[in-house]
């Protein structure tokens, strides 16, 4: 097995691009191990509706990355106290969904450190019935990744705030995350250690159960290819938000001018149908306003741009545009 050096990068979009690039382009006769640590971010499962998983307002205020990964499973929060591991191997027909095979070496090392870790359920590592790691898999047919998180010293308060969804009445066919009781590995260590020391101990422990490791450093050309994949995929709104399954949203609020009830249908991240109901009075037909939003990405900045030259009072009377925009894409 070869250990891939990510050179200390903490950009989640770059690290996920590196992981995918290694999966699709590195020597298919060799097994690889990758470690990476991400800046504060929410990593969304491949088949999830992003908006159902995140507190958009909190994420915007705190500059938290939102990135979709290529594997399934639920949304997870990453920060500098979370170590991510990824095994990149051949797909032998028996390894997919065999989470025990890939978590066993990690559990063994944790046990050697005095932490009573065990695999629980399908794909979680727990200590004293508290989750310290979640894992997921993805296969290209010939190659596969089995990757997971290790909550070492994550800010649990941020986990709750960033993943606390406030958007009302979302209905989606996406796979929703199941929240579990979580804990940090550092809570179970008899002697405190740093993240760097923990990472090194884990790596040394994994070395011991395998053939001698070697460390691989990417060439300049390979890093250029990783950055290209990041720019063409992981940086894009279409990948991180637009790939969400079909969903619809109902939003209503009572204003001084009357009640406004919105029904918004979203497909491939874009508004496919927009309907406004209510007992308000306006000078212009509401259908004119509805048509302005058809085809617009369900993204706050894009919605603001699409209504930039629209006088909202023509449709509702004395209603502030900001109030209407918050009703379309808010966190109430």
Order of alpha helices (4+ residues) and beta strands (2+ residues): beta-alpha-beta-beta-alpha-alpha-beta-beta-beta-alpha-beta-beta-beta-beta-alpha-beta-alpha-beta-alpha-beta-beta-beta-alpha-alpha-alpha-alpha
